[in-house]
Amino acid sequence: MPAEYQLLSPNETNSNHSDEGSTMIPMVTRGVPRSSINRQERRAPIPWYLDTCKLTKIVIFIVISSWVVLVIWQTFCVFSLYIMSAPIPATYSDIGKSANDLFSKDFPVGSFKLESKTTAPNGVSFTLTGQKDTKSGNINGELKSKYYYPKRGGTFTGSWTTSNILNGQVELENSLAKGLKLDLVANIQPASGNRNVRGGFTFKQPGLHTKIYLDALKGPTFQGDIVVGHEGFLIGSEGSYDVLEGKLTRYGVAAGYTHPEYNVALRVTNSLSAYTLLYYHRVSSEIEAGAKAHWDSQTNNPSVNLEFGAKYFLDRDAFIKGKVDSTGKVGIGYTQALRPGVKISLGGSIDTSPNLIFKLLKKYI
């Protein structure tokens, strides 16, 4: 028989019971394993509420957890108070916009541009834009109409260009949630059949401005940017992600400081290879000035291109602009508002670099 079993005879059982002063527990009926007897003889486990070690660990865990929750709650309350008092920051593309507009707009060099805008009694606006290139003679135009539906916060926009491209856009703002704007853009070229659909949303709150879009038929590609602001300071980032290739195709960062009278911005674009520093200053109600520095690390030119510009208001309907860069190019522009919705701009550009002057003297002398 196995060693863990022991058969007892009646005489042995009776003799064990008759021993005086014996403290041993008599063996039970035959055929019962010793391991079962040992398990029955073991002491029962102590309940957790009577175990001092376990109670100490539980108390320490509750104290630490309560402290962490309290710190998180206080941080959230302070952040909420700050967020509610902070203004909504500019979009990522508008960081440094004042200086960019000073150097890029109202200089119609090499082209003629005409723009007219009217609004119908029912609120539908029509915008006609035409531009002619003086070198090639090509004329590009666009007819755009826009209707705003205030009850639902919806805007419907449609346009038709001289390149035979039909564009449609539907916007829904502050309808589902405050600060949330849904946007759907579609365009098609009937002659070639090319089309694209782009949808996304913009969410803006005090201290935060972000956009996320998806180009459904190009890639598809996700594009997004985010800007965080605090007391005039702005910092933002943008990126573009190709789903099929599984990689970032474009990214950049920007930072700036905005004041009612001046602003400074630094933009790093083209996958962190191009650097642009912008400065804008409203000197008075009649004079605006600015500076711009740009350097591209992917070009063979190691020098930095500098530009200086100014804008002077002759009256409330007319102003002149001028700019000069480090290569010697001078730009001049004049804009006059003829009537509400109609304005005319004239501009010119002169290359004053020594190389150009030397070539002209060599040609005509």
CORVENPE-V302773 format. One record per pair of residues at least 24 apart in sequence whose ideal C-beta (glycine too) atoms are under 10 Angstrom apart, sorted by sequence separation. I is the first residue (numbers start at 1). J is the second residue. D is the distance in Angstrom with one decimal. If there is no record, write none. Layout:
i-><I/I>
j-><J/J>
d-><D/D>
This chain:
i-><6/7/8/110/111/123/124/138/151/164/165/166/179/180/200/207/218/219/220/221/232/233/234/254/273/274/287/288/303/307/309/311/321/327/328/329/5/6/109/110/111/120/122/123/142/144/146/148/164/165/176/178/179/180/198/209/215/219/232/233/272/273/274/286/287/288/318/327/328/5/6/108/110/123/155/161/163/164/165/177/178/179/210/219/222/223/225/231/232/270/273/286/287/317/320/321/323/324/327/328/5/6/111/112/113/114/115/117/119/120/123/153/164/165/178/179/209/211/213/214/215/223/225/227/229/231/232/262/263/264/265/266/267/269/270/271/277/283/286/326/328/329/5/6/111/153/154/155/157/159/161/163/164/183/185/215/221/225/227/232/262/270/283/284/285/286/324/327/328/4/5/111/117/153/165/166/167/169/170/172/173/179/214/221/225/227/229/234/238/275/276/277/278/279/280/281/282/283/284/286/327/328/1/4/127/129/165/179/181/183/185/186/219/2/3/4/131/171/173/186/232/234/235/236/237/238/240/288/292/294/4/124/125/127/129/130/239/294/286/288/290/292/293/88/91/91/90/89/94/88/89/88/89/92/88/89/91/92/93/86/87/88/89/90/91/92/86/87/88/89/91/84/85/86/88/83/84/85/86/83/84/82/83/82/83/79/95/92/93/95/92/94/91/92/93/95/91/92/91/89/90/89/96/88/89/90/95/89/94/95/88/89/95/86/87/92/94/86/87/89/93/86/87/89/90/92/86/87/89/91/92/93/89/90/92/83/89/82/82/99/96/95/96/97/92/94/95/96/98/92/93/95/92/94/96/95/99/94/98/99/98/99/100/90/97/99/89/96/98/100/90/95/96/97/89/96/95/96/87/94/95/96/95/90/93/90/92/103/100/102/99/102/103/99/100/102/99/101/102/96/98/99/100/96/97/98/99/96/98/99/95/96/97/98/96/98/102/101/102/103/102/103/104/99/101/102/103/98/99/100/102/99/98/99/100/99/96/96/107/103/102/103/104/106/103/105/102/99/102/102/99/101/106/106/107/127/106/107/105/107/125/103/102/104/103/109/102/119/103/109/118/119/109/116/117/118/107/109/117/118/106/107/108/116/117/107/108/115/116/117/106/107/108/115/116/103/105/106/107/114/115/106/114/115/105/113/114/115/113/114/112/113/112/112/113/108/111/106/108/109/110/107/108/109/110/106/107/108/109/110/105/106/107/108/109/106/107/107>
j-><30/31/32/134/135/147/148/162/175/188/189/190/203/204/224/231/242/243/244/245/256/257/258/278/297/298/311/312/327/331/333/335/345/351/352/353/30/31/134/135/136/145/147/148/167/169/171/173/189/190/201/203/204/205/223/234/240/244/257/258/297/298/299/311/312/313/343/352/353/31/32/134/136/149/181/187/189/190/191/203/204/205/236/245/248/249/251/257/258/296/299/312/313/343/346/347/349/350/353/354/32/33/138/139/140/141/142/144/146/147/150/180/191/192/205/206/236/238/240/241/242/250/252/254/256/258/259/289/290/291/292/293/294/296/297/298/304/310/313/353/355/356/33/34/139/181/182/183/185/187/189/191/192/211/213/243/249/253/255/260/290/298/311/312/313/314/352/355/356/33/34/140/146/182/194/195/196/198/199/201/202/208/243/250/254/256/258/263/267/304/305/306/307/308/309/310/311/312/313/315/356/357/31/34/157/159/195/209/211/213/215/216/249/33/34/35/162/202/204/217/263/265/266/267/268/269/271/319/323/325/36/156/157/159/161/162/271/326/319/321/323/325/326/179/202/204/204/204/209/204/205/205/206/209/206/207/209/210/211/205/206/207/208/209/210/211/206/207/208/209/211/205/206/207/209/205/206/207/208/206/207/206/207/207/208/207/225/224/225/227/225/227/225/226/227/229/226/227/227/226/227/227/234/227/228/229/234/229/234/235/229/230/236/228/229/234/236/229/230/232/236/230/231/233/234/236/231/232/234/236/237/238/235/236/238/230/236/230/231/256/254/254/255/256/252/254/255/256/258/253/254/256/254/256/258/258/262/258/262/263/263/264/265/256/263/265/256/263/265/267/258/263/264/265/258/265/265/266/258/265/266/267/267/263/267/265/267/278/276/278/276/279/280/277/278/280/278/280/281/276/278/279/280/277/278/279/280/278/280/281/278/279/280/281/280/282/288/288/289/290/290/291/292/288/290/291/292/288/289/290/292/290/290/291/292/292/290/292/309/307/307/308/309/311/309/311/309/307/310/311/309/311/319/320/321/341/321/322/321/323/341/321/321/323/323/329/323/340/325/331/340/341/332/339/340/341/331/333/341/342/331/332/333/341/342/333/334/341/342/343/333/334/335/342/343/331/333/334/335/342/343/335/343/344/335/343/344/345/344/345/344/345/345/346/347/344/347/343/345/346/347/345/346/347/348/345/346/347/348/349/345/346/347/348/349/347/348/349>
d-><7.8/7.3/10.0/5.5/8.7/6.4/8.7/9.1/9.6/9.7/5.1/7.0/5.8/8.4/8.0/9.8/9.0/5.6/7.5/9.4/8.8/5.5/6.5/9.8/4.9/7.5/7.2/8.0/9.4/9.2/9.9/9.6/9.5/8.0/4.4/7.4/8.2/9.4/9.0/6.4/9.8/9.2/8.1/6.0/8.8/9.9/9.8/9.9/6.2/8.7/9.4/9.9/4.9/9.5/8.7/9.2/9.1/6.0/5.4/8.2/8.8/5.0/9.1/9.1/5.7/8.4/9.4/9.2/3.5/6.6/9.1/9.8/9.7/8.7/9.5/9.5/7.6/6.3/9.3/8.3/9.5/5.1/9.0/7.9/9.9/9.4/9.8/9.3/5.1/7.3/9.4/6.3/7.8/8.6/9.8/8.3/9.4/9.5/5.9/7.4/8.0/9.4/9.5/9.2/9.6/8.9/9.7/9.1/9.4/9.2/8.5/9.9/5.5/9.8/8.3/9.0/8.0/8.9/9.6/10.0/9.7/8.2/8.8/8.0/9.5/9.9/6.1/9.4/9.5/9.8/10.0/9.7/9.4/9.4/9.0/9.3/9.0/8.6/4.8/9.9/8.6/9.5/6.3/7.5/9.8/8.5/9.4/9.4/8.9/8.9/9.5/9.2/8.9/8.7/8.6/9.7/7.2/10.0/9.9/9.4/9.2/7.3/9.8/9.9/7.6/8.6/8.2/9.6/7.6/5.2/7.9/9.2/9.9/9.7/8.7/9.3/9.9/9.3/9.4/9.4/8.2/8.8/8.9/9.5/9.0/9.6/8.2/9.1/10.0/8.6/9.6/9.6/9.8/9.8/9.5/9.8/9.6/9.9/9.5/9.5/9.9/9.0/9.9/5.6/9.9/9.4/9.9/9.2/8.9/7.5/9.6/9.5/8.5/8.7/9.2/6.6/9.8/9.2/9.9/9.7/8.5/7.8/10.0/9.4/9.6/8.4/9.7/9.1/8.9/9.5/9.7/9.3/9.5/8.4/9.3/8.5/9.6/10.0/8.9/8.9/8.8/8.5/9.1/8.0/8.1/8.3/9.8/8.1/9.1/5.1/9.7/6.9/8.8/7.7/5.8/6.8/5.7/8.6/9.1/8.9/6.3/7.6/7.2/6.9/9.1/7.4/4.4/7.8/7.8/5.0/7.0/9.3/7.1/4.0/6.2/6.9/6.1/8.9/8.7/5.2/9.0/8.5/5.0/7.2/7.7/9.1/9.9/9.2/7.6/7.1/3.8/8.7/7.4/7.3/9.6/10.0/9.9/5.3/6.6/9.9/6.6/4.9/9.5/9.5/6.9/7.8/5.8/3.1/9.5/9.0/7.8/8.6/6.2/9.7/7.0/9.1/9.8/6.6/9.9/9.4/9.4/6.5/9.4/9.2/6.7/4.5/7.7/9.0/5.4/8.4/7.6/8.4/9.2/8.7/5.3/9.9/8.0/7.9/9.6/9.9/7.3/4.6/9.8/9.9/8.7/9.9/7.7/6.0/8.8/9.5/9.1/5.0/6.4/9.8/9.5/8.6/9.9/9.9/8.9/7.5/5.9/8.7/8.9/8.6/8.9/7.0/9.7/7.3/8.8/9.3/7.3/8.9/8.2/8.5/8.4/3.1/5.1/8.0/9.5/9.6/8.8/6.0/6.7/9.6/9.8/9.8/9.4/8.8/8.9/9.1/9.4/9.9/9.8/9.3/6.7/6.4/3.8/8.8/9.9/7.5/8.1/6.2/8.8/8.8/8.9/9.5/4.1/3.9/4.1/9.2/8.6/8.9/8.8/9.3/7.8/8.4/6.4/9.7/8.0/7.0/4.5/9.3/9.7/9.7/9.2/9.4/5.7/8.2/9.7/9.0/8.4/4.5/7.4/7.6/8.0/6.0/9.8/8.9/9.6/5.7/9.3/9.2/9.8/8.3/5.2/9.8/5.1/9.4/8.1/6.2/8.4/9.4/7.9/9.1/6.9/9.0/5.5/9.5/8.4/7.5/9.6/9.0/7.4/9.6/5.7/10.0/7.8/10.0/9.0/6.7/9.6/8.3/9.1/10.0/8.8/6.2/5.1/8.3/4.4/9.5/9.8/8.0/7.2/6.2/8.0/4.5/9.7/8.6/5.6/9.9/4.6/10.0/9.1/7.8/9.3/8.4/8.4/8.2/9.8/8.6/7.2/5.0/9.4/9.4/9.0/9.9/7.9/9.3/9.0/9.6/9.6/6.8/9.2/9.3/9.8/9.3/9.2/9.4/4.9/9.8/8.9/8.0/6.9/5.0/9.8/5.4/9.8/4.6/6.4/7.9/8.9/9.5/4.6/9.2/4.5/7.2/8.6/7.5>
